[in-house]
Amino acid sequence: DAEHWGLLGAAPCAARLGRPVPRSIELHTVTQGGSLADDTHFDSGSLWTLDVMLATPGDDFDGGYLQTPERGTRHHHEFGHG
């Protein structure tokens, strides 16, 4: 972290709480028509959020995409297995 963003050392509670640990681990199964298209959604209390695709687009399903809010719009990302 010190070589990249410096977030851990700058956190007011870093000395008291120590290294970060997983706060929440979730498995989401998204079915046809499902989404989280909420521009106000955020993971409060998280230092970072990690998404891992467990299926192969084009083989296991068709359609769908990963979006993140950026500068007042939704940005689409390539998101594949792994």
C-alpha positions, 0 to 999 in steps of 0.5 A: 500500500505504501508504494501505491495509494497510501490508504492504509497508513493514512487511515485514522484507525490504522495504528489501533486496528491493524491490517484490513480484513474482509468485512463482508464476503457475498455471493450474488447470483444474477438471473435474467433481468436482474441488476443493481442499477442504482446510481446511489449504491456504494459499499459503506465501510469498505476500503475496496470492493472486489468482484470475481466472475465465476461464469464464462460470458458467451458460454454460461450466459449471454448479455449482461455487463459490469458498470461503475458510476463515473463522472455522472454516467455509468461506465461499462467494463469488460468482465470475464471469468477469473 
